[in-house]
Amino acid sequence: MIENMQSVLAFGLPGSWEWMVVLVIAVLIFGRRLPEIARGLGKSITEFKKGVKETENEVKDAIDDADEIAEASTEPPKTEPENQD
């Protein structure tokens, strides 16, 4: 069974010549629009990474706030020493 999967995977992956043909066809079809498409894709990736980083920061802040609240609730209340007159 594993041998069958390996042969299917090896057969299904395109080689270097296939990628060259795909690249040539893409240039012929899209022509001048290809740099615009690549630029838009780059901006999209940048915005996605920015959004992920903002989300990570918000989660870290929420965890820090929850830790502070948990620490404050577990500390014993502070009492003033009694004056002995």
PyMOL commands that set and color helices and strands:
alter all, ss='L'
color gray80, all
select helices_A, chain A and resi 2-12+16-30+33-74
alter helices_A, ss='H'
color red, helices_A
deselect
rebuild
show_as cartoon
